[in-house]
C-alpha cells in the first residue's frame, strides 16, 4: 500500500512544483517522499531540498499543496516568524485552514484498535 501512496504523490508533486515555484520565486534542487513520524514536511534550505511525508497521500490535495508551499516559502524565510506568515498570506491566503486541519489529525495510524 505504501508504494501506491508513494506513486500517487509522485504523480501530484511535479505539477504543484511547476505551479508554485514561479509564483514563489524559488526552485528546489530535489524533492523526496519519506515516512516521517513528527512532521508533514521539511526543507533543507542550503541544499534546496524538500522532503514530504508519505502520509500526505491520505490527506486532501489542498493539504499537500499547503505543505509544498510552506516548504518553498522556507527558501525565503527559515523561521516561522512574522515574515514567514506574511509570505504565506501573500501566496496562499487560506493556508491556516489546512494547517489547522493537519494539526488536528494524526501523522499516521500505525496501530489500529478493533
Secondary structure, DSSP 4 states (H G I P E B T S, - for coil): -HHHHHHHHHHHHHHHHHHHHHHHT---SEEEEE--SS-SEEEETTTTEEEEEGGGGGS-HHHHHHHHHHHHHTTT-SSSSHHHHHHHHHH-TTHHHHHHHHHTS-S---S---
